[in-house]
Amino acid sequence: MSKIPMNTIVEMDGDEMTRILWKMIKDELLSPFVELNTEYYDLGLPKRDETNDQITVDAANAIKKHHVGVKCATITPNAQRVEEYKLKEMWKSPNGTIRAILDGTVFRAPIITESVKPYVKGWKKPITIARHAYGDVYKATEYRVPCKGKAELLFTGENGESFRKTIYDFECAGVLQGQYNKDSSIESFAHACFEYALETKQDLWFATKDTISKQYDQTFKLIFADIYEKKYKERFEKAGIEYFYTLIDDAVARVIRSEGGFIWACKNYDGDVMSDMVSTAFGSLAMMTSVLISPDGDYEFEAAHGTITRHYYRWLKGEQTSSNPIATIFAWSGALRKRGELDGNKPLSDFASKLEKACLDTIESGIMTGDLAELCDRTDIKKVTSSEFIAAIRANLEKMM
């Protein structure tokens, strides 16, 4: 069987156990079937440190050139990681850097399988989190206040006008943080959410906390409302779907009581947290798709979970682990499908769909990694290692090919 040709996608390698899984997936599930054509960037923490994180910027710009990228999970270092890896500094989140450059919206949805039932029994359909992927806490300026003193918020406009207000008169040490966002980015976020809702024919919910954040969060609310009324209301009504705004605490209650089947739009940090909550409630963090879509039509696919550090330390000791590779496989399949769609390469898009079906068929056959086995109440489960699981997926995929 000849391999399927393809145009270039941007490949971003990562850290720890997901880096190990990344190579397994390429060797066993991709390279035997596809002429894998990638522009490779090593976003592992050592290489980011070596290049002063320039490699992350280069990877993001490469996505703008080739329009499709796929990313492995990476470490965002804290103080402990700085010491462990002997880093020059505490580098920022590579996801945050890439999202800031692409200025897109992240859509995350659970991967549904009959064998794993949601913890929330009323959930019958997937819940998609639409996460604004620009600014907020991920690009905030922080300062550790060392002593008594006054903190002020100062803005000086190019016309000379200025705004100045006391944030707090510190009577002791403390901490400060300054966040920002842009109307243009919020507008792009709104358009992405409305268009995605129309494309998937799902209701769109949007939630912030404008009763507390009367300028910052209210700006999001007002921009969404204005764009909806001017550009999308008639289209939504014609499609038979709904858009509404509510406070985020009310949204949480509504989500838990719902049956699913809608898009929940959130600000950057809210979307980060709520996507983990939704994916875990549906079964596993390793069972969620994640794609960043930019206003310019660029796509970056990734796994929504971390680098599986605990399993990595066991792997370093020579132990076999039962890490779940599904989300990483679906990142690859998503990127390959989108590359095929953009290029009119149907065999490549069809391969991506077959790869995903092979994954789900393997789970439905009772062969699972440890995280899924613990969530399944079937009696015919066979818990396997990561390599055994990938081998079973390949066997199913070969039958389809």
C-alpha positions as CSV (number, residue, x, y, z in Angstrom):
1,M,0.0,0.0,0.0
2,S,1.4,3.4,-1.0
3,K,1.6,6.1,1.6
4,I,-0.7,9.1,1.5
5,P,1.1,12.3,0.4
6,M,0.5,15.5,2.3
7,N,1.6,19.2,2.4
8,T,3.5,20.6,5.4
9,I,2.1,21.0,8.9
10,V,4.0,22.5,11.8
11,E,5.1,19.8,14.4
12,M,5.8,21.0,17.9
13,D,7.3,18.3,20.2
14,G,6.9,18.5,24.0
15,D,8.0,17.2,27.3
16,E,8.1,14.2,29.6
17,M,5.7,11.3,29.1
18,T,3.7,13.0,26.3
19,R,7.0,13.3,24.4
20,I,7.5,9.5,24.6
21,L,3.9,8.9,23.5
22,W,4.4,11.5,20.6
23,K,7.2,9.3,19.1
24,M,5.2,6.1,19.6
25,I,2.2,7.6,17.7
26,K,4.4,8.9,14.8
27,D,6.2,5.6,14.5
28,E,3.2,3.2,14.8
29,L,0.1,5.1,13.7
30,L,1.3,7.8,11.2
31,S,4.5,7.1,9.4
32,P,3.5,3.6,8.2
33,F,0.5,5.1,6.4
34,V,1.3,8.8,5.6
35,E,4.3,10.5,4.0
36,L,4.6,12.6,7.1
37,N,5.7,16.1,6.0
38,T,6.3,18.4,9.0
39,E,8.3,21.4,9.9
40,Y,9.7,20.3,13.2
41,Y,10.2,22.5,16.4
42,D,11.4,21.0,19.6
43,L,9.4,22.8,22.4
44,G,10.8,20.6,25.1
45,L,11.8,22.7,28.1
46,P,15.6,22.3,27.6
47,K,15.4,23.6,24.0
48,R,13.2,26.5,25.0
49,D,15.8,27.4,27.7
50,E,18.7,27.0,25.2
51,T,17.0,29.4,22.7
52,N,15.7,31.8,25.3
53,D,12.2,30.7,24.2
54,Q,12.7,32.0,20.7
55,I,11.9,28.6,19.3
56,T,8.3,29.0,20.6
57,V,7.9,32.2,18.7
58,D,9.4,30.7,15.6
59,A,6.9,27.8,15.8
60,A,4.0,30.1,16.1
61,N,5.1,32.1,13.1
62,A,5.5,28.9,11.2
63,I,1.8,28.1,11.8
64,K,1.0,31.4,10.3
65,K,3.0,30.4,7.2
66,H,1.6,26.8,6.8
67,H,-1.8,27.4,8.5
68,V,-1.9,24.1,10.3
69,G,0.1,23.0,13.4
70,V,0.0,20.1,15.9
71,K,1.5,20.5,19.4
72,C,2.6,18.0,22.1
73,A,2.0,18.9,25.8
74,T,4.7,21.1,27.3
75,I,5.8,22.1,30.7
76,T,5.1,25.6,32.0
77,P,7.8,26.0,34.6
78,N,7.3,27.0,38.2
79,A,10.0,27.6,40.8
80,Q,10.5,23.8,41.3
81,R,10.9,23.2,37.6
82,V,13.4,26.0,37.3
83,E,15.6,24.2,39.9
84,E,14.9,20.7,38.4
85,Y,15.9,21.8,34.8
86,K,18.5,24.4,35.9
87,L,16.7,27.0,33.8
88,K,17.9,30.5,33.0
89,E,14.5,31.9,34.0
90,M,10.9,30.9,34.7
91,W,9.7,30.8,31.0
92,K,6.1,31.7,30.3
93,S,3.6,29.2,29.0
94,P,4.4,28.2,25.4
95,N,0.6,27.8,24.8
96,G,0.1,31.4,26.0
97,T,2.9,32.6,23.7
98,I,1.5,30.8,20.7
99,R,-2.0,31.9,21.4
100,A,-0.9,35.5,21.8
101,I,0.8,35.5,18.4
102,L,-2.1,33.7,16.6
103,D,-4.8,35.6,18.5
104,G,-7.3,32.9,18.2
105,T,-10.1,31.0,20.1
106,V,-9.6,27.6,21.6
107,F,-12.4,25.1,21.1
108,R,-12.3,22.1,23.4
109,A,-14.8,19.2,23.3
110,P,-14.9,15.8,25.0
111,I,-14.2,12.6,23.1
112,I,-17.3,10.5,23.7
113,T,-17.3,6.7,24.0
114,E,-20.1,4.4,25.1
115,S,-17.9,2.5,27.5
116,V,-17.1,5.6,29.7
117,K,-20.2,7.3,31.1
118,P,-20.1,11.0,32.3
119,Y,-20.0,11.6,36.1
120,V,-22.8,14.0,35.5
121,K,-25.6,11.6,34.7
122,G,-27.8,14.1,32.9
123,W,-25.1,14.9,30.3
124,K,-26.1,13.2,27.0
125,K,-24.3,15.3,24.5
126,P,-20.8,16.9,24.3
127,I,-20.2,20.3,25.8
128,T,-17.7,22.4,23.8
129,I,-15.7,25.1,25.7
130,A,-14.8,28.1,23.5
131,R,-11.8,29.7,25.3
132,H,-10.5,33.2,24.4
133,A,-6.8,32.7,23.8
134,Y,-5.4,36.2,24.3
135,G,-4.3,38.3,27.2
136,D,-5.7,38.2,30.7
137,V,-3.6,36.5,33.4
138,Y,-1.4,34.7,30.8
139,K,0.2,38.0,29.7
140,A,-0.2,39.9,32.9
141,T,2.5,42.0,34.5
142,E,3.2,41.0,38.1
143,Y,5.1,42.6,41.0
144,R,5.9,41.3,44.4
145,V,5.4,44.3,46.7
146,P,8.2,44.3,49.2
147,C,7.1,46.9,51.7
148,K,4.6,49.6,52.6
149,G,3.7,51.9,49.7
150,K,1.1,53.0,47.2
151,A,0.1,51.0,44.1
152,E,-1.4,53.0,41.2
153,L,-3.0,52.2,37.9
154,L,-1.7,54.7,35.3
155,F,-2.6,55.0,31.6
156,T,-1.2,57.8,29.3
157,G,-2.9,58.1,25.9
158,E,-1.1,59.2,22.8
159,N,-3.1,62.4,22.9
160,G,-1.7,63.3,26.2
161,E,-4.7,62.4,28.3
162,S,-4.1,60.2,31.3
163,F,-5.9,58.1,33.8
164,R,-4.5,57.6,37.3
165,K,-6.1,55.8,40.3
166,T,-4.9,54.2,43.5
167,I,-5.2,50.5,43.5
168,Y,-4.2,50.0,47.1
169,D,-2.2,51.7,49.9
170,F,-0.1,48.8,51.1
171,E,0.5,48.8,54.8
172,C,2.7,45.7,54.4
173,A,4.2,43.5,51.8
174,G,1.9,42.0,49.2
175,V,1.5,41.3,45.5
176,L,0.2,43.2,42.3
177,Q,-1.0,42.0,39.0
178,G,-2.0,44.0,35.9
179,Q,-4.0,42.4,33.1
180,Y,-5.1,43.7,29.7
181,N,-7.1,42.8,26.7
182,K,-7.9,44.4,23.3
183,D,-11.2,45.2,21.7
184,S,-9.9,43.8,18.4
185,S,-9.1,40.4,20.0
186,I,-12.4,40.3,21.9
187,E,-14.2,41.0,18.6
188,S,-12.3,38.2,16.9
189,F,-13.2,35.9,19.8
190,A,-16.9,36.8,19.4
191,H,-16.9,36.2,15.6
192,A,-15.2,32.9,16.1
193,C,-17.8,31.7,18.6
194,F,-20.8,32.8,16.6
195,E,-19.4,31.3,13.4
196,Y,-18.6,28.0,15.2
197,A,-22.1,27.8,16.7
198,L,-23.6,28.3,13.2
199,E,-21.3,25.7,11.7
200,T,-22.1,23.1,14.3
201,K,-25.7,24.2,14.8
202,Q,-25.3,24.5,18.6
203,D,-26.6,27.0,21.1
204,L,-23.9,29.5,22.3
205,W,-23.6,30.5,26.0
206,F,-21.3,33.3,27.1
207,A,-20.4,34.0,30.7
208,T,-18.2,36.5,32.6
209,K,-18.6,38.3,35.9
210,D,-19.5,41.8,34.8
211,T,-21.3,42.6,38.1
212,I,-17.9,42.6,39.8
213,S,-15.6,43.5,36.9
214,K,-17.6,46.5,35.7
215,Q,-15.2,47.6,33.0
216,Y,-13.0,44.6,32.1
217,D,-15.7,41.9,31.9
218,Q,-18.4,44.3,30.9
219,T,-16.4,45.1,27.8
220,F,-16.5,41.4,26.7
221,K,-20.3,41.4,27.4
222,L,-21.0,44.5,25.4
223,I,-18.9,43.6,22.4
224,F,-20.5,40.2,22.2
225,A,-24.0,41.8,22.4
226,D,-23.2,44.4,19.8
227,I,-21.8,41.9,17.3
228,Y,-24.6,39.5,17.8
229,E,-27.3,42.1,17.2
230,K,-25.7,43.6,14.1
231,K,-24.4,40.5,12.4
232,Y,-25.7,37.2,13.8
233,K,-29.1,37.5,15.3
234,E,-31.1,36.8,12.1
235,R,-28.7,33.9,11.1
236,F,-29.1,32.4,14.6
237,E,-32.9,32.6,14.4
238,K,-32.9,31.1,10.9
239,A,-30.7,28.2,12.1
240,G,-33.0,27.7,15.1
241,I,-30.2,28.1,17.7
242,E,-29.9,30.5,20.6
243,Y,-27.2,32.9,22.0
244,F,-27.5,34.2,25.6
245,Y,-25.3,35.8,28.2
246,T,-25.2,35.0,31.9
247,L,-22.9,35.4,34.9
248,I,-20.3,32.7,35.1
249,D,-21.6,31.3,38.5
250,D,-25.1,31.0,37.0
251,A,-23.6,29.3,33.9
252,V,-21.9,26.7,36.1
253,A,-25.2,25.8,37.7
254,R,-26.9,25.7,34.3
255,V,-24.2,23.5,32.8
256,I,-24.5,20.9,35.6
257,R,-28.3,20.8,35.1
258,S,-28.1,20.6,31.3
259,E,-28.0,17.6,29.0
260,G,-25.1,19.2,27.1
261,G,-25.0,19.8,23.3
262,F,-23.9,23.5,23.4
263,I,-20.9,25.8,23.2
264,W,-19.8,27.6,26.4
265,A,-17.7,30.6,25.6
266,C,-15.4,31.8,28.4
267,K,-12.6,34.3,29.0
268,N,-9.0,32.9,28.9
269,Y,-8.5,31.7,32.5
270,D,-12.2,30.7,32.9
271,G,-11.9,28.5,29.8
272,D,-8.7,26.9,31.0
273,V,-10.3,25.8,34.3
274,M,-13.8,25.0,32.9
275,S,-12.4,22.8,30.1
276,D,-10.6,20.7,32.6
277,M,-13.8,20.4,34.7
278,V,-15.9,19.4,31.7
279,S,-13.4,16.9,30.3
280,T,-12.9,15.3,33.8
281,A,-16.7,15.1,34.3
282,F,-17.1,13.4,31.0
283,G,-14.5,10.9,32.0
284,S,-10.8,11.9,31.5
285,L,-8.6,14.8,30.7
286,A,-7.0,12.5,28.1
287,M,-10.3,12.4,26.3
288,M,-10.7,15.9,25.0
289,T,-10.0,17.6,21.7
290,S,-8.4,21.1,21.5
291,V,-8.0,23.3,18.5
292,L,-6.9,27.0,18.3
293,I,-8.5,28.8,15.4
294,S,-7.1,32.2,14.5
295,P,-9.0,35.0,12.7
296,D,-6.7,34.5,9.7
297,G,-7.7,30.8,9.3
298,D,-4.7,29.2,11.1
299,Y,-5.3,26.1,13.1
300,E,-3.2,24.6,16.0
301,F,-4.3,21.2,17.4
302,E,-3.1,20.0,20.8
303,A,-3.9,17.8,23.7
304,A,-5.6,19.7,26.5
305,H,-3.8,17.8,29.3
306,G,-0.4,18.1,30.8
307,T,2.9,16.1,30.4
308,I,1.9,13.2,32.6
309,T,4.9,13.8,34.9
310,R,4.2,11.0,37.4
311,H,4.2,8.4,34.6
312,Y,7.4,9.9,33.1
313,Y,9.3,9.4,36.4
314,R,8.2,5.8,36.4
315,W,9.2,5.4,32.7
316,L,12.7,6.7,33.6
317,K,13.0,3.9,36.0
318,G,12.3,1.4,33.2
319,E,8.7,0.7,34.2
320,Q,5.9,0.3,31.6
321,T,3.1,2.9,32.1
322,S,-0.6,2.9,31.1
323,S,-0.7,6.5,29.9
324,N,-3.6,7.4,27.7
325,P,-2.5,8.7,24.3
326,I,-6.0,9.4,22.8
327,A,-6.0,13.2,23.1
328,T,-2.6,13.4,21.5
329,I,-3.7,11.0,18.7
330,F,-6.7,13.2,18.1
331,A,-4.5,16.3,18.0
332,W,-2.6,14.6,15.1
333,S,-5.8,13.4,13.4
334,G,-7.3,16.9,13.7
335,A,-4.3,18.5,12.1
336,L,-4.2,15.9,9.3
337,R,-7.9,16.3,8.6
338,K,-7.6,20.0,8.4
339,R,-4.5,19.8,6.2
340,G,-6.5,17.5,3.9
341,E,-9.6,19.9,3.9
342,L,-7.5,22.9,3.1
343,D,-5.6,21.2,0.2
344,G,-8.5,19.1,-1.2
345,N,-6.6,16.0,-0.1
346,K,-9.5,13.6,0.6
347,P,-7.4,10.5,1.3
348,L,-5.6,12.4,4.1
349,S,-8.9,13.6,5.7
350,D,-10.3,10.1,5.4
351,F,-7.3,8.6,7.0
352,A,-7.7,11.0,10.0
353,S,-11.3,9.8,10.4
354,K,-10.2,6.2,10.3
355,L,-7.5,6.8,12.8
356,E,-10.1,8.2,15.3
357,K,-12.5,5.4,14.6
358,A,-9.7,2.9,15.3
359,C,-9.1,4.5,18.7
360,L,-12.7,4.4,19.7
361,D,-13.2,0.8,18.4
362,T,-10.2,-0.3,20.5
363,I,-11.8,1.2,23.6
364,E,-15.2,-0.3,22.8
365,S,-13.6,-3.7,22.3
366,G,-12.6,-3.5,26.0
367,I,-8.9,-2.7,25.5
368,M,-8.1,0.4,27.6
369,T,-5.4,2.3,29.4
370,G,-5.6,2.5,33.2
371,D,-7.5,5.8,33.5
372,L,-10.3,4.6,31.3
373,A,-10.4,1.1,32.9
374,E,-11.1,2.7,36.3
375,L,-14.0,4.7,34.9
376,C,-15.7,1.7,33.1
377,D,-18.1,-0.6,34.9
378,R,-17.9,-3.3,32.2
379,T,-16.6,-6.7,33.3
380,D,-14.7,-7.6,30.1
381,I,-12.0,-4.9,30.4
382,K,-8.4,-5.6,29.5
383,K,-6.1,-3.0,31.0
384,V,-3.0,-2.5,28.9
385,T,0.2,-0.4,28.7
386,S,0.5,2.5,26.4
387,S,2.5,0.6,23.8
388,E,0.0,-2.3,23.9
389,F,-2.9,0.1,23.5
390,I,-1.2,1.8,20.5
391,A,-0.5,-1.6,19.0
392,A,-4.2,-2.5,19.3
393,I,-5.2,0.7,17.6
394,R,-2.8,0.0,14.8
395,A,-4.3,-3.5,14.3
396,N,-7.7,-1.9,13.9
397,L,-6.4,0.8,11.7
398,E,-4.7,-1.7,9.4
399,K,-8.0,-3.5,8.9
400,M,-9.6,-0.3,7.8
401,M,-6.8,0.6,5.4
